[in-house]
Amino acid sequence: MVKASNPSRQSHALIVAAGIGARAGLRIPKQFEPVGGKPMVRHSVERFLSHRQIDQVWIVVAAGQEDQLATALAPLSDYHVVIGGATRQQSVYNGLNAIREAGGANNILIHDAARPFVTDRMIDRLLDRLVTAGAAIPVLPVVDTMVQLHDQHLDRTVNRDSLWRVQTPQAFDFQKLIAAHDRISGDRNASDDAQIFKAAGHDVTVVEGDEALKKYTLPTDFGGKKNHNMRQTRTGMGYDVHRLAAGEELWLGGIKIDHDKGLSGHSDADVVLHALTDALLGTIGAGDIGDHFPPSDPQWRGAASARFVEFAASLIAAKGGVIHNVDMTIICEAPKIKPHREAIRAKISEILSLELDQVSIKATTTEGLGFTGRGEGIAAQAIALISVEKN
């Protein structure tokens, strides 16, 4: 069931997915094209639905795309659907009006479905800024030399120091943003909402953007017109250990297992998913789990480790990578892993959108030797195989 909106709810997300994606040259609108093993729009919807500070999720689609959206998101249902307009600005305005009619919001995040790999950290960064500002947008510096052309010839070089790349989601005070939209003419087609907010006389602050928020626009973004022989195979390895303690829940591979002890750690201490996260991060040289989810950060206390795996997979997908298979070994004396092995395989295949035969789970003991042999803890090893486009 869709949650009822009410004015006490703090933050809503509005995902704009009403385009036809003509430049992408695909057989279907690009928001429904698979990216990283899922329809592109599903990535953003899942991330906002799972975020602890997002209370409602709204999705704007074109008339006639409702069935495609439902298929792309099944079995998810806890979201609202709004029919968009002829331009992006009109689509956003339709969404804002729907939220206003349902009771309004305090904060609103406007996000383009064409940027599928939004992270919890980016959402947190934007909402934190709204505590003291009316608007915040993510930006990244321009690193290439910038030039201005005249009749297809070089005219002059442009100083890139003052140029920044703008991304979404963009975060706003809801009442100020919808009032800004109310003021502009109906045929205005601003490419983003920060322009409209600024034109209404409000300040717009910036936060650090994220390279993972790449916008999918052209055929090459989706794998079209690529030489797939120019791919590079990479492997990554992960290893993790957690102590067994009384009074803790035991989570292994995303599955809760009944046992007299559980694993102790800052998140849910799922040693299998932690090892898998490190293996995935290792394939693209992206550090380790502690770099992205430090134990000192209280927001990860008790967090489901599936979020860490999904984050690592999103970084791989953002680089055009494909995960081919993952293999994990669980090392412990107890509990017995065999009765739970297929459930763990199924859960990991679900998290990574892989076929079941692309996920392997094995278990072994140390024959009574070491800390695992004494029943003091559980260890896990993981390896991942991916392919990415060569630079």
N, C-alpha and C positions, 0 to 999 in steps of 0.2 A: 504494500500500500504506500502511496505517496504521502509524506508527512504534510500536515497542514501548516501553512505559514502563519506566523503572527508577528506583531511588531517587536516583541521582546527578543526575537532571534537576532543575533548579532551580525553574522556574515553569510552572504549568499555568493554563489559562483554562477556566472552566466557564460555558457560555452556557445560560441558562434560557429554553427556548422551548416549554414544555409547555402553555401556556394555550390557551383557545378564543377569547379576545378578545370576549366577549359585548357589552361596552359599545361596541365599535367598530362593531357592526351590519353586519359584512361577510359576504360569502357564504362565505368561507374563514377559518380562524384567522388573526389579524392578522399573525403572524410570517411568513406566506407571501404576504401582500399586497405588490404592488410599491410601493416607495418609492424615489424617485430613480433609477428605471429598473431596479431589481433587487428580488427578494424581500427583505423587510426583514431577515430573519435572515442573509442572505448578506453584508451589509455588515460585521457584527461578526465573522463567521467569517473572511472574507478579511483583515480587519485583524489579528486575532490570529494567523492562520496566517503572515502575512508579517512579524510583528514578531520581531526578532532575539533577544529575551530570552524569548519564549514557546516552550516546548519541546513542549507537548502541548495540543491543543484538544479539549474534551469538550462535547457538546451534549445537553441533556435535552429530550426531546419526549414527548408523551402517546402511550400505546399506540395504534397505528393510524396515526400520523403519519409513520412511517419513510419511506414512499414519497414523500410530499410533501416531506420534507426532502431526500431524495436528488435529486429533480427540481429543487428550488430551488437546490441547491449544485453540480449537475453542471457541469463534470467534476471538481470538487474531490473528493478522497477521503482526505486525510491528517488525519482526525479520528475521534473515537470517539463513538458514539451510546449514550445511556442512556435508559431508559424512566422517566418521572417518576411522581409519586404524586398523591394527591388535592388536596394543597395545595402552595404554593410551597416551604414548609419541607421537606416530604417529598420534593419533586423535587430540591432541592439536596442533601439527605441521601443520596438514591439516587446522585447524581453523585459525592459525596465518597466514599461507600463503594466505588464502582466504581474510583475512583482509588486508594484504599487497597489494594484487592484486586490492582491492577495494579502495585503497588510503591511507591505514595505519591509525595509531592512535598515540596519545601521551602516554596514559596509558592503560593498559589492566588488567582486573581482570579475573583470571582463577578460575572457580568454578565447583565443582562436584555436579551433580543433586541429588546424594545420600545424600546430606546435604540440605534438603529442606527449613529449617527455617532460612535463612539468613535475617538479619535485616538492616534497613536503617542506624542504628547507626554503625554497623560493616562496611558497605560500606563507610560511612563517615570517620570512623577511619582510614581505609586503604588509602583512597584517600588523606586525610590530611597528612599522613606520606610520601606519594610520592612527596609532595612539596619539601622535603629536602632529600629524599632517592631514590635509584634506585629500591628498592624492599621492600615489607613488607608482613609478613605472620602472621596470628593469632595463638597463642599458649596458652595452658592451662597447669598448673602444674600437675604432676603425684601425686596422693594422696595415692594410694595403695602401699604396700610393693612390691618391684620388686625383682625377683630372676632369676638366670640363671640355666637352667637344663642341665643335661648330661645323655643321655640314659634314659630319663623320670624320673630321680632322681634329687633331689635338689643338685646343685653344690655350688652356693654361692649367697648371697644377693647382689644386685646391689644398689649403692647409688642413690637414686631417686632425690636428690637435683639438679642434673645436667640433669635430664630427663624432657622433655616437650612433650605434645601431640600437634601435628600439625594439623591444620584445613584448610579448604578453606572457602571463596575465598582467593586467593593469588594475590597480586597486584604488577605490574612490570612496569618499563619503557618499552614501547612496542619495540622500536628498539633494545635495549640491549637484551631483552628476545628472540626475533626471531633470532638475530645474534648468541646467545648461542645455540639455537636449530639447526641452520645451521651448527654449528661446530661438533656436535656429530654424531656418526654413526647412520645409519638408523634403526639398530636393537636394539638400546638402549631403555630400558624400565624403565625409572625412575618413581617412584611412585608419585612424585610431581615435580613441575617446579622449586621450590626453589633449589633442588639439581642440576639441569641443570644450573641455573643462578649462583650458587656458584662455580660450576666446571669451569665456564668460567672466573672466577677471580673476580666476583662482590660480594660486601657485601649484605647480606640479614638482614634486621632489623625485629624486632618482635613487635606486638601489642597484647594487651590482647584479648584472645579468648572469646567464648561465649558457655556456656553449651547447648544452644538451637541448636547449629550447630552439633548435634549428627549425625553420619553417619549411615544410614540404610543399613545393610549388611546381617544379619541372619534372619531366619524365625520368631524368637521371636520379632524382631524389628517391624515386620508387623502384629503382633498378632497371628502368627502361634504357635502351640504347647503350648498355654497358658491355664491356668485354668481360664476361664472367671467368675467362681464363686468367685475368689479371687480379686474382684474389690470393690472399695470403692466409695460410692456415696457422693458427696460434693455439697454444695450450696454456692453461693456468692451473696452479696447484694451491690447495688450501689445507690448513691443519688447525684444529682448535681443541681445547680441553676445558671442561668445567667440573667443579667439585660436586659430588653428591651430598645432599644435606637433608635432614629431616624437616618436614613441614613445607617443602617446596613442591611445586608441580613439575612433572617430568614431560617435557616436550622434545620430541625427536622427529626431524623432518616435517615439521608442521602438524604432527599428530600428538595428541595428549594420550599418554600411556599410564595406566594404573600401576603404581609401584609404591613401595614403602618409603622411598626417598625421591627427591627431585633434584634437578641441577640448579646450582646457585650462580646467579649472574645478574648484570644490570638490566638486561632486557628479559625475555623469557628463557634465556640461557640455552637456546636450542643449538647444541653443539654441531649438529649436522648442517643446519642452514647457515651457521656462521662459517664453517669450513667451505661450504659451497659459495657463499658470498665472496670470500677471499679468492677462491679459484676463478670465479667470473671476473672479478676486478683485475686479477693477474693477467688475464688474456689481453687486456688493453693497457697494461701498465698504469692502472688507476689507483695504486696504493693498496691499502687494506681496510678492513671494516672499521678499525679505530680511527682512521683518518676522516671518514665520512660520518660516523656515528659514535663520537667519543663517549666512553663510559661516564665521564664527568658531567655530561649534559643531562639534566634531569628529565628532559622530554622523552628519552628513550627508556626510562625505568618501566619495566614490565611490557615493553613494546613487543608485538608479534614479529618474529624474525623474518617472516615472509616479506615484510616491507623492505628489509635489507637486500634480499635476493632480487625483488622486483626492481629496486633502484639500480643494482649492478647490471641487470639485464637491460634496463632502459639506456644506460650509458653505452652498452654494446650496440644496441639498435640505433642509437643516435649517430654512431659512426658507420652505419650501414652494415653492421656485423650480423651474422647469423649463428646461433648456437646450434651445434650439431649433436652433441651428446654430453652428458654429465655422468660421473661415476663416483660413488661414495662408499667408504668403508667405515663402519661403526665398530669401535673397539671397547668392549666391556665384558664383565662377567655376568652381570644381571642388569636389567631384565633380558630375557631371551628376545632377540630381534626378529627371528623368523616369523612368529605369528603376526607381526605388524609390518613386515617388509612390503607387501603389496599395497597396503594403505599408504605407506610413506612414498612409494614410487608414484602412486596415483596423485598424491598431493603435490609432489614436486613437479610432475608433468603438467599439472593444472597451473601452478604458479608461473612456470616458464613457457606455457603454451607449447609443450613438446608432446610427441607421441610417446606412448608408454615404453616402447622399445628403445627410446633415446635416453632413458633414465635407468641407471643401475644402482642397486643398493646391496651391499654385502656386509657381513658381520663376522667378527672373529674375537677370540679371547687372547690373553697373554699367558694362559696356563698358570694362573696364580702369581705371576711375576709383576712387579711394579705397582704403581698406584691404581691402575685399572684392575690388576689381578687381586689387589686387596679390597676392591669394591669402594675405593675412595672417590672415584670419578669416572667419567666417560670421555673418550677421545674420538675424534672423527677426522678422516682424511677425505679430500675431494679433488677431482681433476675435471676440467672442462675443456672441450674442443670447440673452437669457433672458426669462422672464416670472415675476413674483412677485405674491402677493396685496398689494393696497394696504393700507397701515396704517390 
